[in-house]
Amino acid sequence: MRYWFALLAPARTPRPIVDKLNGEVRAVLGLPDVKTRLATAGLEVNPSTPEELAEIVKTEGGKVGQSNPLGRNSSGVRFRIT
């Protein structure tokens, strides 16, 4: 079974704010100690763009019978439990 987590912003969040959040979270997730702690917890970090995340939700969200809860302003950060 595959799970994923995403960081979302409210609909109509200005793109510069979405981009700033995405960049900051990606920077933190790239820190060696953060990557090690997440890996120890069984998490594989796969940062993405807001557009990539929206596509993932569109394709994978339907697999569990849910509609796409993301607008175009999602942060694009996701985790996958391995």
N, CA, C and O atoms as a GROMACS GRO file, in nm:
protein
  328
    1MET      N    1   0.084  -0.117   0.000
    1MET     CA    2   0.000   0.000   0.000
    1MET      C    3   0.089   0.123   0.000
    1MET      O    4   0.193   0.125   0.066
    2ARG      N    5   0.049   0.224  -0.072
    2ARG     CA    6   0.126   0.347  -0.084
    2ARG      C    7   0.046   0.464  -0.027
    2ARG      O    8  -0.072   0.481  -0.058
    3TYR      N    9   0.112   0.544   0.055
    3TYR     CA   10   0.052   0.663   0.112
    3TYR      C   11   0.136   0.783   0.073
    3TYR      O   12   0.256   0.769   0.048
    4TRP      N   13   0.074   0.899   0.066
    4TRP     CA   14   0.151   1.020   0.045
    4TRP      C   15   0.089   1.134   0.124
    4TRP      O   16  -0.030   1.134   0.155
    5PHE      N   17   0.174   1.231   0.155
    5PHE     CA   18   0.134   1.348   0.231
    5PHE      C   19   0.169   1.471   0.148
    5PHE      O   20   0.267   1.471   0.074
    6ALA      N   21   0.090   1.575   0.161
    6ALA     CA   22   0.116   1.698   0.086
    6ALA      C   23   0.089   1.818   0.175
    6ALA      O   24   0.005   1.814   0.264
    7LEU      N   25   0.162   1.924   0.149
    7LEU     CA   26   0.139   2.052   0.216
    7LEU      C   27   0.055   2.138   0.123
    7LEU      O   28   0.094   2.160   0.008
    8LEU      N   29  -0.058   2.186   0.170
    8LEU     CA   30  -0.151   2.262   0.088
    8LEU      C   31  -0.168   2.404   0.141
    8LEU      O   32  -0.154   2.430   0.260
    9ALA      N   33  -0.197   2.494   0.050
    9ALA     CA   34  -0.228   2.632   0.086
    9ALA      C   35  -0.375   2.657   0.048
    9ALA      O   36  -0.429   2.587  -0.037
   10PRO      N   37  -0.438   2.757   0.110
   10PRO     CA   38  -0.576   2.788   0.074
   10PRO      C   39  -0.589   2.825  -0.074
   10PRO      O   40  -0.496   2.876  -0.136
   11ALA      N   41  -0.705   2.798  -0.129
   11ALA     CA   42  -0.733   2.836  -0.268
   11ALA      C   43  -0.707   2.985  -0.286
   11ALA      O   44  -0.730   3.065  -0.195
   12ARG      N   45  -0.659   3.021  -0.401
   12ARG     CA   46  -0.630   3.159  -0.441
   12ARG      C   47  -0.515   3.222  -0.362
   12ARG      O   48  -0.502   3.345  -0.359
   13THR      N   49  -0.431   3.140  -0.298
   13THR     CA   50  -0.310   3.194  -0.237
   13THR      C   51  -0.223   3.249  -0.350
   13THR      O   52  -0.204   3.181  -0.450
   14PRO      N   53  -0.171   3.370  -0.336
   14PRO     CA   54  -0.089   3.427  -0.444
   14PRO      C   55   0.031   3.338  -0.477
   14PRO      O   56   0.095   3.282  -0.388
   15ARG      N   57   0.061   3.325  -0.605
   15ARG     CA   58   0.167   3.237  -0.650
   15ARG      C   59   0.302   3.268  -0.584
   15ARG      O   60   0.374   3.173  -0.552
   16PRO      N   61   0.340   3.394  -0.564
   16PRO     CA   62   0.468   3.418  -0.496
   16PRO      C   63   0.475   3.356  -0.356
   16PRO      O   64   0.582   3.311  -0.313
   17ILE      N   65   0.364   3.354  -0.286
   17ILE     CA   66   0.361   3.292  -0.153
   17ILE      C   67   0.372   3.141  -0.165
   17ILE      O   68   0.446   3.079  -0.089
   18VAL      N   69   0.300   3.082  -0.259
   18VAL     CA   70   0.310   2.938  -0.283
   18VAL      C   71   0.454   2.900  -0.317
   18VAL      O   72   0.507   2.803  -0.264
   19ASP      N   73   0.516   2.978  -0.404
   19ASP     CA   74   0.654   2.949  -0.443
   19ASP      C   75   0.750   2.962  -0.325
   19ASP      O   76   0.842   2.882  -0.311
   20LYS      N   77   0.729   3.062  -0.241
   20LYS     CA   78   0.813   3.081  -0.123
   20LYS      C   79   0.797   2.963  -0.027
   20LYS      O   80   0.896   2.909   0.021
   21LEU      N   81   0.674   2.923   0.001
   21LEU     CA   82   0.650   2.807   0.088
   21LEU      C   83   0.714   2.682   0.031
   21LEU      O   84   0.780   2.606   0.103
   22ASN      N   85   0.696   2.661  -0.098
   22ASN     CA   86   0.752   2.543  -0.164
   22ASN      C   87   0.904   2.542  -0.150
   22ASN      O   88   0.963   2.439  -0.117
   23GLY      N   89   0.967   2.656  -0.177
   23GLY     CA   90   1.112   2.663  -0.167
   23GLY      C   91   1.165   2.640  -0.027
   23GLY      O   92   1.265   2.570  -0.008
   24GLU      N   93   1.098   2.699   0.071
   24GLU     CA   94   1.143   2.685   0.210
   24GLU      C   95   1.127   2.541   0.259
   24GLU      O   96   1.216   2.486   0.323
   25VAL      N   97   1.013   2.481   0.230
   25VAL     CA   98   0.990   2.344   0.274
   25VAL      C   99   1.086   2.249   0.204
   25VAL      O  100   1.140   2.157   0.266
   26ARG      N  101   1.108   2.270   0.076
   26ARG     CA  102   1.204   2.185   0.002
   26ARG      C  103   1.344   2.199   0.060
   26ARG      O  104   1.417   2.100   0.068
   27ALA      N  105   1.382   2.321   0.100
   27ALA     CA  106   1.514   2.341   0.159
   27ALA      C  107   1.528   2.263   0.290
   27ALA      O  108   1.630   2.198   0.313
   28VAL      N  109   1.425   2.268   0.374
   28VAL     CA  110   1.428   2.194   0.500
   28VAL      C  111   1.432   2.044   0.475
   28VAL      O  112   1.508   1.972   0.539
   29LEU      N  113   1.351   1.998   0.381
   29LEU     CA  114   1.348   1.854   0.352
   29LEU      C  115   1.478   1.805   0.291
   29LEU      O  116   1.506   1.685   0.294
   30GLY      N  117   1.557   1.895   0.238
   30GLY     CA  118   1.686   1.859   0.181
   30GLY      C  119   1.800   1.854   0.282
   30GLY      O  120   1.910   1.809   0.249
   31LEU      N  121   1.776   1.900   0.403
   31LEU     CA  122   1.880   1.897   0.505
   31LEU      C  123   1.913   1.753   0.542
   31LEU      O  124   1.823   1.672   0.562
   32PRO      N  125   2.043   1.719   0.550
   32PRO     CA  126   2.082   1.580   0.577
   32PRO      C  127   2.019   1.522   0.702
   32PRO      O  128   1.974   1.407   0.700
   33ASP      N  129   2.013   1.597   0.813
   33ASP     CA  130   1.955   1.540   0.935
   33ASP      C  131   1.805   1.518   0.922
   33ASP      O  132   1.752   1.423   0.979
   34VAL      N  133   1.737   1.604   0.848
   34VAL     CA  134   1.593   1.586   0.826
   34VAL      C  135   1.570   1.463   0.739
   34VAL      O  136   1.483   1.381   0.769
   35LYS      N  137   1.648   1.450   0.633
   35LYS     CA  138   1.634   1.333   0.545
   35LYS      C  139   1.658   1.204   0.622
   35LYS      O  140   1.588   1.104   0.602
   36THR      N  141   1.759   1.205   0.710
   36THR     CA  142   1.790   1.085   0.788
   36THR      C  143   1.676   1.051   0.883
   36THR      O  144   1.636   0.935   0.894
   37ARG      N  145   1.623   1.152   0.952
   37ARG     CA  146   1.514   1.126   1.047
   37ARG      C  147   1.389   1.075   0.976
   37ARG      O  148   1.322   0.984   1.025
   38LEU      N  149   1.358   1.134   0.861
   38LEU     CA  150   1.240   1.087   0.786
   38LEU      C  151   1.262   0.946   0.733
   38LEU      O  152   1.170   0.864   0.737
   39ALA      N  153   1.382   0.917   0.685
   39ALA     CA  154   1.411   0.782   0.636
   39ALA      C  155   1.401   0.681   0.749
   39ALA      O  156   1.351   0.570   0.729
   40THR      N  157   1.448   0.718   0.867
   40THR     CA  158   1.438   0.629   0.983
   40THR      C  159   1.292   0.599   1.016
   40THR      O  160   1.259   0.491   1.064
   41ALA      N  161   1.206   0.696   0.990
   41ALA     CA  162   1.062   0.678   1.014
   41ALA      C  163   0.993   0.605   0.898
   41ALA      O  164   0.872   0.584   0.901
   42GLY      N  165   1.071   0.567   0.796
   42GLY     CA  166   1.013   0.495   0.683
   42GLY      C  167   0.954   0.586   0.576
   42GLY      O  168   0.874   0.541   0.494
   43LEU      N  169   0.993   0.713   0.576
   43LEU     CA  170   0.940   0.807   0.478
   43LEU      C  171   1.043   0.835   0.369
   43LEU      O  172   1.161   0.855   0.397
   44GLU      N  173   0.996   0.835   0.247
   44GLU     CA  174   1.078   0.873   0.133
   44GLU      C  175   1.029   1.010   0.088
   44GLU      O  176   0.911   1.026   0.056
   45VAL      N  177   1.118   1.108   0.085
   45VAL     CA  178   1.080   1.244   0.050
   45VAL      C  179   1.095   1.263  -0.101
   45VAL      O  180   1.200   1.235  -0.158
   46ASN      N  181   0.988   1.312  -0.164
   46ASN     CA  182   0.987   1.338  -0.307
   46ASN      C  183   0.928   1.476  -0.332
   46ASN      O  184   0.812   1.487  -0.373
   47PRO      N  185   1.006   1.582  -0.309
   47PRO     CA  186   0.952   1.716  -0.333
   47PRO      C  187   0.911   1.733  -0.478
   47PRO      O  188   0.970   1.673  -0.568
   48SER      N  189   0.811   1.814  -0.500
   48SER     CA  190   0.763   1.836  -0.636
   48SER      C  191   0.716   1.981  -0.650
   48SER      O  192   0.711   2.056  -0.552
   49THR      N  193   0.682   2.018  -0.770
   49THR     CA  194   0.625   2.150  -0.794
   49THR      C  195   0.476   2.146  -0.762
   49THR      O  196   0.418   2.038  -0.753
   50PRO      N  197   0.413   2.262  -0.746
   50PRO     CA  198   0.268   2.262  -0.726
   50PRO      C  199   0.194   2.193  -0.841
   50PRO      O  200   0.095   2.123  -0.818
   51GLU      N  201   0.242   2.212  -0.962
   51GLU     CA  202   0.176   2.149  -1.078
   51GLU      C  203   0.191   1.997  -1.075
   51GLU      O  204   0.097   1.924  -1.107
   52GLU      N  205   0.309   1.950  -1.036
   52GLU     CA  206   0.329   1.805  -1.026
   52GLU      C  207   0.240   1.744  -0.918
   52GLU      O  208   0.182   1.637  -0.937
   53LEU      N  209   0.228   1.813  -0.806
   53LEU     CA  210   0.142   1.764  -0.699
   53LEU      C  211  -0.004   1.760  -0.744
   53LEU      O  212  -0.075   1.664  -0.715
   54ALA      N  213  -0.048   1.863  -0.812
   54ALA     CA  214  -0.187   1.865  -0.861
   54ALA      C  215  -0.212   1.747  -0.954
   54ALA      O  216  -0.319   1.687  -0.949
   55GLU      N  217  -0.114   1.713  -1.038
   55GLU     CA  218  -0.129   1.599  -1.128
   55GLU      C  219  -0.133   1.467  -1.051
   55GLU      O  220  -0.210   1.378  -1.085
   56ILE      N  221  -0.050   1.456  -0.949
   56ILE     CA  222  -0.050   1.335  -0.866
   56ILE      C  223  -0.185   1.316  -0.800
   56ILE      O  224  -0.240   1.206  -0.798
   57VAL      N  225  -0.238   1.424  -0.745
   57VAL     CA  226  -0.369   1.415  -0.678
   57VAL      C  227  -0.476   1.380  -0.779
   57VAL      O  228  -0.567   1.302  -0.750
   58LYS      N  229  -0.467   1.437  -0.899
   58LYS     CA  230  -0.567   1.408  -1.001
   58LYS      C  231  -0.564   1.260  -1.040
   58LYS      O  232  -0.669   1.197  -1.056
   59THR      N  233  -0.444   1.204  -1.056
   59THR     CA  234  -0.434   1.065  -1.100
   59THR      C  235  -0.450   0.966  -0.985
   59THR      O  236  -0.518   0.865  -1.000
   60GLU      N  237  -0.388   0.993  -0.871
   60GLU     CA  238  -0.393   0.898  -0.760
   60GLU      C  239  -0.513   0.918  -0.670
   60GLU      O  240  -0.559   0.823  -0.607
   61GLY      N  241  -0.566   1.040  -0.663
   61GLY     CA  242  -0.682   1.066  -0.579
   61GLY      C  243  -0.803   0.987  -0.626
   61GLY      O  244  -0.882   0.941  -0.544
   62GLY      N  245  -0.818   0.971  -0.757
   62GLY     CA  246  -0.929   0.894  -0.811
   62GLY      C  247  -0.922   0.747  -0.778
   62GLY      O  248  -1.024   0.678  -0.780
   63LYS      N  249  -0.802   0.698  -0.747
   63LYS     CA  250  -0.784   0.557  -0.713
   63LYS      C  251  -0.853   0.520  -0.582
   63LYS      O  252  -0.886   0.404  -0.558
   64VAL      N  253  -0.874   0.620  -0.496
   64VAL     CA  254  -0.941   0.593  -0.369
   64VAL      C  255  -1.080   0.654  -0.366
   64VAL      O  256  -1.143   0.664  -0.261
   65GLY      N  257  -1.127   0.696  -0.483
   65GLY     CA  258  -1.263   0.746  -0.492
   65GLY      C  259  -1.281   0.888  -0.442
   65GLY      O  260  -1.393   0.927  -0.408
   66GLN      N  261  -1.173   0.965  -0.435
   66GLN     CA  262  -1.185   1.102  -0.388
   66GLN      C  263  -1.169   1.196  -0.506
   66GLN      O  264  -1.099   1.166  -0.603
   67SER      N  265  -1.234   1.310  -0.497
   67SER     CA  266  -1.214   1.411  -0.599
   67SER      C  267  -1.086   1.486  -0.570
   67SER      O  268  -1.031   1.475  -0.460
   68ASN      N  269  -1.039   1.562  -0.664
   68ASN     CA  270  -0.916   1.638  -0.648
   68ASN      C  271  -0.941   1.754  -0.552
   68ASN      O  272  -1.012   1.848  -0.586
   69PRO      N  273  -0.883   1.750  -0.430
   69PRO     CA  274  -0.906   1.856  -0.334
   69PRO      C  275  -0.815   1.977  -0.357
   69PRO      O  276  -0.828   2.078  -0.289
   70LEU      N  277  -0.722   1.966  -0.451
   70LEU     CA  278  -0.625   2.072  -0.472
   70LEU      C  279  -0.667   2.168  -0.580
   70LEU      O  280  -0.716   2.127  -0.686
   71GLY      N  281  -0.650   2.292  -0.554
   71GLY     CA  282  -0.660   2.392  -0.659
   71GLY      C  283  -0.524   2.407  -0.723
   71GLY      O  284  -0.436   2.322  -0.704
   72ARG      N  285  -0.504   2.510  -0.797
   72ARG     CA  286  -0.376   2.530  -0.862
   72ARG      C  287  -0.270   2.582  -0.767
   72ARG      O  288  -0.154   2.596  -0.807
   73ASN      N  289  -0.306   2.611  -0.643
   73ASN     CA  290  -0.212   2.672  -0.549
   73ASN      C  291  -0.168   2.577  -0.438
   73ASN      O  292  -0.159   2.620  -0.323
   74SER      N  293  -0.140   2.453  -0.468
   74SER     CA  294  -0.086   2.365  -0.366
   74SER      C  295   0.065   2.384  -0.360
   74SER      O  296   0.125   2.435  -0.455
   75SER      N  297   0.125   2.343  -0.251
   75SER     CA  298   0.266   2.374  -0.229
   75SER      C  299   0.360   2.284  -0.308
   75SER      O  300   0.472   2.325  -0.338
   76GLY      N  301   0.319   2.164  -0.343
   76GLY     CA  302   0.405   2.076  -0.420
   76GLY      C  303   0.505   1.997  -0.339
   76GLY      O  304   0.608   1.956  -0.392
   77VAL      N  305   0.479   1.975  -0.213
   77VAL     CA  306   0.567   1.893  -0.131
   77VAL      C  307   0.488   1.770  -0.088
   77VAL      O  308   0.375   1.782  -0.041
   78ARG      N  309   0.548   1.653  -0.104
   78ARG     CA  310   0.478   1.531  -0.068
   78ARG      C  311   0.575   1.434  -0.003
   78ARG      O  312   0.696   1.441  -0.023
   79PHE      N  313   0.520   1.344   0.074
   79PHE     CA  314   0.597   1.237   0.136
   79PHE      C  315   0.534   1.106   0.092
   79PHE      O  316   0.414   1.100   0.065
   80ARG      N  317   0.616   1.002   0.085
   80ARG     CA  318   0.561   0.870   0.058
   80ARG      C  319   0.614   0.776   0.166
   80ARG      O  320   0.734   0.774   0.192
   81ILE      N  321   0.526   0.700   0.228
   81ILE     CA  322   0.568   0.600   0.325
   81ILE      C  323   0.607   0.476   0.249
   81ILE      O  324   0.530   0.424   0.169
   82THR      N  325   0.728   0.427   0.275
   82THR     CA  326   0.776   0.309   0.204
   82THR      C  327   0.767   0.186   0.292
   82THR      O  328   0.803   0.077   0.248
   0.00000   0.00000   0.00000
